[in-house]
């Protein structure tokens, strides 16, 4: 572990940078995009048996047939892990195995008719989400960010076939999933180099949802759409590694709050340092000024999509403006006005 500790750094600055940085915003926008696309593909297009983990395989096979070994190399995973995923997608009916024209004894993976339909529907839906994003931040800023993301994706050789067209025309939905996967693995690698050798990607569901005031398992489960048992299991692993401890919730003695230990605080400082290293690597590709533009746009998208979960500030008081924006988004104008009237005259509320 690095020598950095909460007693030798500006903890307020560290916490702010840990909670607000471009990888967090990029991953949040990517998760929003994938979850919305998944819901639409299932509910409106009738595609069944989908998993978010299918996305990179479908995207790569849309660009052309490939062997399992090729996919494994592109995705940076073992052939065994790749083959397991391929079997799931094949069982769902989205890919099939065909003879390799270069080697009759070998097989290659090809999108089935159902897989081609899924790919087409996915591109249409991500196009709709792109237009939503462009409305939030402005068409020019959005196009600029797509171009920069495409340049980074190409420079990192992430396996996407970038068509010969203006990079700004490439859908963000085609870029973010693979780049998000790279960022998570790269930050994990950098943190391991700093002495956190036993970190897992699954830990991010808990670690990134804890603020200075702690974190609650139920809220984390709701945020990631998983069971409380799954979050609790991750929290237990982090306790065993001495990153977290459970304390009685001051708001409800029946519940617990997850708090960072001293080792967990050091992990936060190291994570911020790793983000700085990643920023330097990306700046080497697109330049510092361009990276600054891109991060500003991602931040505005993150906030505009209301992805920030920090309704409660460090003091435990409610951020009224953020809560108001979220309620207005959920209730609409008429519902918001009705709620305001009830708040001004609580006696009108009936049981």
C-alpha positions as CSV (number, residue, x, y, z in Angstrom):
1,X,0.0,0.0,0.0
2,X,1.2,3.5,-0.6
3,X,2.3,5.7,2.3
4,X,-0.5,8.1,1.7
5,X,-2.9,8.2,4.7
6,X,-5.9,10.4,5.7
7,X,-3.7,12.2,8.3
8,X,-1.3,13.5,5.6
9,X,-3.7,14.6,2.9
10,X,-6.5,17.1,2.6
11,X,-9.3,14.6,3.2
12,X,-12.0,17.0,2.0
13,X,-10.3,17.4,-1.3
14,X,-9.6,13.6,-1.6
15,X,-13.3,12.8,-0.9
16,X,-14.5,15.4,-3.4
17,X,-12.2,14.0,-6.1
18,X,-13.1,10.4,-5.3
19,X,-16.8,11.1,-5.7
20,X,-16.5,13.4,-8.7
21,X,-14.0,12.4,-11.5
22,X,-14.3,11.6,-15.1
23,X,-14.1,7.8,-14.8
24,X,-17.1,7.8,-12.4
25,X,-19.1,10.0,-14.7
26,X,-18.2,8.0,-17.8
27,X,-19.1,4.7,-16.1
28,X,-22.3,6.2,-14.9
29,X,-23.4,7.4,-18.3
30,X,-22.4,4.1,-19.8
31,X,-24.4,2.2,-17.2
32,X,-27.4,4.4,-17.9
33,X,-27.1,3.9,-21.6
34,X,-26.8,0.1,-21.4
35,X,-29.6,-0.4,-18.8
36,X,-32.0,1.8,-20.9
37,X,-31.1,0.0,-24.1
38,X,-31.5,-3.4,-22.4
39,X,-35.0,-2.5,-21.0
40,X,-36.1,-1.2,-24.5
41,X,-34.7,-4.3,-26.3
42,X,-36.6,-6.6,-23.9
43,X,-39.9,-4.7,-23.3
44,X,-40.5,-3.1,-26.7
45,X,-38.5,-5.3,-29.2
46,X,-39.2,-8.6,-27.6
47,X,-35.6,-9.8,-27.3
48,X,-35.5,-12.4,-24.4
49,X,-32.7,-13.9,-22.4
50,X,-30.5,-10.8,-22.7
51,X,-27.6,-10.0,-20.4
52,X,-25.5,-6.8,-20.3
53,X,-22.4,-9.1,-20.7
54,X,-23.6,-10.0,-24.2
55,X,-23.1,-6.5,-25.5
56,X,-19.3,-6.6,-26.4
57,X,-19.7,-9.9,-28.2
58,X,-22.7,-8.8,-30.3
59,X,-20.9,-5.5,-31.1
60,X,-17.7,-7.3,-32.2
61,X,-19.5,-9.9,-34.3
62,X,-21.5,-7.2,-35.9
63,X,-18.2,-6.0,-37.4
64,X,-17.5,-9.5,-38.8
65,X,-17.3,-13.2,-38.0
66,X,-14.6,-14.2,-35.5
67,X,-13.1,-17.3,-33.7
68,X,-13.4,-17.7,-30.0
69,X,-9.7,-17.2,-29.7
70,X,-9.9,-13.8,-31.6
71,X,-12.7,-12.6,-29.3
72,X,-10.8,-13.7,-26.2
73,X,-7.7,-11.8,-27.4
74,X,-9.7,-8.6,-28.2
75,X,-11.5,-8.7,-24.8
76,X,-8.4,-9.5,-22.8
77,X,-9.9,-12.6,-21.2
78,X,-9.1,-16.3,-21.2
79,X,-10.4,-18.6,-23.9
80,X,-12.2,-20.6,-21.3
81,X,-14.1,-17.5,-20.0
82,X,-14.8,-16.4,-23.5
83,X,-16.2,-19.8,-24.5
84,X,-18.5,-19.9,-21.5
85,X,-19.9,-16.5,-22.4
86,X,-20.3,-17.5,-26.1
87,X,-22.2,-20.7,-25.0
88,X,-24.7,-18.5,-23.1
89,X,-25.2,-16.2,-26.1
90,X,-25.5,-19.2,-28.4
91,X,-28.1,-20.8,-26.1
92,X,-30.1,-17.6,-26.2
93,X,-30.1,-17.9,-30.0
94,X,-28.1,-14.8,-31.0
95,X,-25.0,-16.4,-32.5
96,X,-24.2,-19.6,-34.3
97,X,-21.1,-21.5,-35.2
98,X,-20.1,-21.8,-38.9
99,X,-17.2,-23.3,-40.8
100,X,-14.2,-21.1,-41.0
101,X,-13.5,-20.5,-44.7
102,X,-9.7,-20.4,-43.9
103,X,-9.7,-23.7,-42.0
104,X,-12.4,-26.2,-42.7
105,X,-11.6,-28.0,-39.4
106,X,-12.2,-24.8,-37.3
107,X,-15.4,-23.0,-36.4
108,X,-16.1,-19.3,-36.3
109,X,-18.9,-17.3,-34.6
110,X,-21.5,-15.6,-36.7
111,X,-24.6,-13.6,-35.7
112,X,-27.8,-15.6,-36.3
113,X,-30.8,-13.9,-37.9
114,X,-32.0,-13.2,-34.4
115,X,-28.6,-11.8,-33.5
116,X,-28.6,-9.5,-36.6
117,X,-32.0,-8.2,-35.6
118,X,-30.8,-7.6,-32.1
119,X,-27.8,-5.7,-33.4
120,X,-30.0,-3.6,-35.7
121,X,-32.4,-2.8,-32.9
122,X,-29.6,-2.0,-30.6
123,X,-28.0,0.5,-33.0
124,X,-31.4,2.2,-33.5
125,X,-32.0,2.5,-29.7
126,X,-28.6,3.8,-29.0
127,X,-29.1,6.3,-31.7
128,X,-32.2,7.5,-29.9
129,X,-30.2,7.8,-26.7
130,X,-27.5,9.7,-28.5
131,X,-30.1,12.3,-29.5
132,X,-31.2,12.6,-25.9
133,X,-27.7,13.1,-24.8
134,X,-27.1,15.8,-27.5
135,X,-30.1,17.7,-26.4
136,X,-28.8,17.8,-22.8
137,X,-25.3,19.1,-23.6
138,X,-25.6,20.6,-27.1
139,X,-25.0,18.9,-30.5
140,X,-21.5,20.3,-31.0
141,X,-20.2,19.4,-27.5
142,X,-21.7,15.9,-27.9
143,X,-20.1,15.3,-31.3
144,X,-16.8,16.5,-30.0
145,X,-16.9,14.1,-27.1
146,X,-17.9,11.2,-29.4
147,X,-14.9,12.0,-31.6
148,X,-12.5,12.1,-28.6
149,X,-13.9,8.8,-27.2
150,X,-13.4,7.2,-30.6
151,X,-9.8,8.4,-30.8
152,X,-9.1,7.0,-27.3
153,X,-10.8,3.7,-28.2
154,X,-8.8,3.4,-31.4
155,X,-5.5,4.3,-29.7
156,X,-6.1,1.6,-27.0
157,X,-6.9,-1.0,-29.7
158,X,-10.1,-2.0,-28.0
159,X,-11.3,-4.1,-30.9
160,X,-14.0,-1.9,-32.3
161,X,-14.2,-1.5,-36.0
162,X,-14.2,2.2,-36.4
163,X,-15.9,3.0,-39.8
164,X,-14.3,5.3,-42.3
165,X,-16.5,8.3,-41.5
166,X,-16.2,11.3,-39.3
167,X,-15.4,10.1,-35.8
168,X,-18.0,12.4,-34.4
169,X,-20.7,10.4,-36.2
170,X,-20.0,7.2,-34.2
171,X,-22.6,6.4,-31.7
172,X,-21.6,6.9,-28.1
173,X,-23.4,3.6,-27.3
174,X,-20.9,1.8,-29.5
175,X,-17.9,3.3,-27.6
176,X,-18.8,3.5,-23.9
177,X,-19.2,-0.2,-23.0
178,X,-15.8,-1.3,-24.2
179,X,-14.1,1.9,-22.9
180,X,-15.8,1.5,-19.6
181,X,-14.6,-2.1,-19.3
182,X,-11.1,-0.9,-20.1
183,X,-11.2,1.9,-17.5
184,X,-12.4,-0.4,-14.7
185,X,-9.7,-3.0,-15.4
186,X,-7.0,-0.3,-15.8
187,X,-7.9,1.4,-12.5
188,X,-7.9,-2.0,-10.8
189,X,-4.5,-2.7,-12.2
190,X,-3.1,0.7,-11.0
191,X,-4.6,0.2,-7.5
192,X,-3.1,-3.3,-7.2
193,X,0.3,-1.8,-8.0
194,X,-0.2,0.4,-5.0
195,X,-0.6,-2.5,-2.7
196,X,-4.3,-3.5,-3.0
197,X,-3.6,-6.8,-4.5
198,X,-6.9,-8.5,-3.6
199,X,-9.4,-6.0,-5.1
200,X,-12.1,-7.3,-7.4
201,X,-14.2,-5.5,-10.0
202,X,-17.4,-6.5,-8.1
203,X,-16.2,-4.4,-5.1
204,X,-16.9,-1.2,-7.0
205,X,-20.7,-1.7,-6.4
206,X,-20.0,-1.0,-2.7
207,X,-16.8,1.1,-2.7
208,X,-18.1,3.8,-5.1
209,X,-21.4,4.2,-3.2
210,X,-19.9,5.1,0.2
211,X,-19.3,8.7,1.2
212,X,-17.8,10.4,4.2
213,X,-21.1,9.6,6.1
214,X,-21.0,6.0,5.2
215,X,-23.2,3.9,3.0
216,X,-26.3,1.8,3.4
217,X,-26.7,-1.7,1.9
218,X,-30.4,-1.2,0.9
219,X,-29.6,2.0,-1.1
220,X,-26.6,0.3,-2.8
221,X,-28.8,-2.7,-3.8
222,X,-31.4,-0.3,-5.3
223,X,-28.9,1.8,-7.1
224,X,-27.3,-1.3,-8.8
225,X,-30.6,-3.2,-9.2
226,X,-29.3,-6.3,-7.3
227,X,-30.3,-8.0,-4.1
228,X,-29.4,-6.8,-0.6
229,X,-27.8,-10.2,-0.1
230,X,-25.4,-9.7,-3.0
231,X,-24.3,-6.3,-1.6
232,X,-24.0,-7.7,1.9
233,X,-21.7,-10.5,0.6
234,X,-19.4,-8.0,-1.1
235,X,-19.4,-5.9,2.1
236,X,-18.4,-9.0,4.1
237,X,-15.4,-9.6,1.8
238,X,-14.3,-5.9,2.2
239,X,-14.6,-6.2,5.9
240,X,-12.3,-9.3,5.9
241,X,-9.8,-7.3,3.9
242,X,-10.0,-4.5,6.5
243,X,-11.4,-1.9,4.1
244,X,-14.8,-1.5,5.7
245,X,-16.5,-1.9,9.1
246,X,-20.2,-2.0,10.0
247,X,-21.6,0.5,12.5
248,X,-25.1,1.0,13.9
249,X,-27.1,3.4,11.7
250,X,-27.7,6.6,13.7
251,X,-31.0,7.1,11.9
252,X,-32.2,3.5,12.6
253,X,-30.7,1.3,15.3
254,X,-32.0,-1.8,13.5
255,X,-29.8,-1.1,10.4
256,X,-26.1,-0.7,9.8
257,X,-23.9,1.8,8.0
258,X,-20.8,0.7,6.1
259,X,-17.8,2.9,7.0
260,X,-14.3,3.0,5.7
261,X,-11.5,1.9,8.0
262,X,-8.1,3.5,8.0
263,X,-7.0,1.1,5.3
264,X,-10.1,1.9,3.4
265,X,-9.3,5.6,3.7
266,X,-5.9,4.9,2.2
267,X,-7.5,3.0,-0.7
268,X,-9.5,6.2,-1.4
269,X,-6.4,8.3,-1.6
270,X,-4.7,5.7,-3.8
271,X,-7.8,5.5,-6.1
272,X,-7.6,9.2,-6.6
273,X,-3.9,8.9,-7.6
274,X,-4.8,6.1,-10.0
275,X,-7.5,8.4,-11.6
276,X,-4.8,11.0,-12.1
277,X,-2.5,8.4,-13.8
278,X,-5.4,7.4,-16.1
279,X,-6.1,11.0,-16.9
280,X,-2.4,11.5,-17.9
281,X,-2.6,8.4,-20.2
282,X,-5.7,9.7,-21.9
283,X,-4.3,13.2,-22.2
284,X,-1.3,11.7,-24.0
285,X,-3.7,10.5,-26.6
286,X,-6.0,13.5,-27.2
287,X,-4.2,16.4,-25.4
288,X,-5.0,18.1,-22.1
289,X,-7.3,20.7,-23.5
290,X,-9.4,18.1,-25.3
291,X,-9.5,15.8,-22.3
292,X,-10.8,18.8,-20.2
293,X,-13.6,19.4,-22.8
294,X,-14.5,15.7,-22.8
295,X,-14.6,15.4,-19.0
296,X,-16.7,18.6,-18.7
297,X,-19.3,17.2,-21.1
298,X,-19.4,13.8,-19.4
299,X,-20.0,15.6,-16.1
300,X,-22.8,17.6,-17.5
301,X,-24.3,14.4,-19.0
302,X,-24.0,12.7,-15.6
303,X,-25.8,15.5,-13.8
304,X,-28.3,16.1,-16.6
305,X,-29.3,12.4,-16.4
306,X,-29.7,12.7,-12.6
307,X,-27.3,9.9,-12.0
308,X,-25.8,11.5,-8.9
309,X,-26.9,9.5,-5.8
310,X,-25.6,12.1,-3.3
311,X,-29.0,13.4,-2.1
312,X,-27.5,13.7,1.4
313,X,-24.5,16.0,1.9
314,X,-21.6,15.2,4.2
315,X,-23.5,16.8,7.1
316,X,-26.4,14.4,6.7
317,X,-28.8,17.2,5.6
318,X,-30.8,17.0,2.5
319,X,-29.7,18.7,-0.7
320,X,-33.0,20.3,-1.5
321,X,-32.1,21.4,-5.0
322,X,-31.0,18.0,-6.1
323,X,-34.0,16.3,-4.4
324,X,-36.3,18.9,-6.2
325,X,-34.8,18.1,-9.6
326,X,-35.3,14.4,-9.1
327,X,-38.9,14.7,-7.9
328,X,-39.8,17.0,-10.8
329,X,-38.3,14.5,-13.2
330,X,-40.4,11.7,-11.7
331,X,-43.6,13.6,-11.1
332,X,-43.8,16.0,-14.0
333,X,-44.9,19.6,-13.9
334,X,-48.5,18.9,-12.7
335,X,-47.4,16.4,-10.1
336,X,-44.7,18.7,-8.8
337,X,-47.2,21.5,-8.4
338,X,-49.6,19.2,-6.6
339,X,-46.8,18.1,-4.2
340,X,-45.9,21.8,-3.6
341,X,-49.5,22.6,-2.6
342,X,-49.6,19.7,-0.2
343,X,-46.3,20.7,1.4
344,X,-47.6,24.2,1.9
345,X,-50.9,22.9,3.4
346,X,-50.1,19.5,5.0
347,X,-53.6,19.3,6.6
348,X,-54.9,18.5,3.1
349,X,-53.1,15.2,3.0
350,X,-55.6,12.4,3.8
351,X,-54.6,9.0,5.1
